[in-house]
Amino acid sequence: MRQDTVYLLGGVQFMSQVDSGRPSDVDDLVTVPLRDVTRELTIRYIGTILGLVPLIPQTDWRWLVNSRIDLRTFNEIS
């Protein structure tokens, strides 16, 4: 490894989907819980990260995926 090399990395936390990713009948959103085996961050090169996933907290370990916003606008603002 050269000392003058800069690596652009990001921490990623993987999640699974509830009900195979089918939206809920109540709010029409997909629920994702934090998996026990992935409570750690995985380090990835930021060029492989497509964007942020907007999550709405449901409980301490479950979130709703907010699919009702324009992701291009969200990524430009954040």
N, C-alpha and C positions, 0 to 999 in steps of 0.2 A: 504494500500500500504506500502510495506517495503521500508525503506530508502536505503538499500544496493542492490536493484533490478535495473538492467539496461534494458531498453526497446530499441530495435533497430527499429526505425520508419523511414518512408520516406514520403515525400510529393508527392502526386499524383494529376495530373490535368487531369480530364476526358474530352474526346472530342467525337464528333459524326462524322458520315461519310456523305459525299456528295454523292448523287445518290446511296444510299444503299450500298456504298462501292465498286461500280464498278469502275475499272480503267478507266482513261480518254483515249479517242481515240488518243489524241495528244501525250502524253508522257507515257502512259501506267502505270500511278501512281494513287494511291487513294488520294483524297483531304479530309482533315479534318479541319473544322473550330472550333474555341473555342466557346463553348456554353455559352450563357449569364448566365445561372443558375449555371455554374461551373467555374466561373473565380476565385474561391477560391481553395486553396489546400485542398485535403482530406488526412488525416493522416492514413497510413496503416502500419501494421507490415511488415518489409522488406522481411520476409520469404514468403509472398504472392505475391510479385512483381516478375514477370517472367524475366523481362529485360527492357532495354531501347528501346524506339522507335525512330529510326533516322528520324528526320523531316527536310525538306528543306523549308525555309520561302518562301511563295508566296506573301502574303500581311501581314499587321499588325496582322490580326486575322485568317489567313488561311495558312495551310502548306500542303506540299506534303509528303506522307509517302514513304521514300526511301526503296523500297523493292528489290533493285538490289544489295545489299551488303550481305555478309555472316554475319548473326547476331551473330553467335558464336564468330567470330573473332572480331566484333565490341564490344561485351560485354567484351571480354578479354582485349582489348586495353583501353577502357574507364574506 
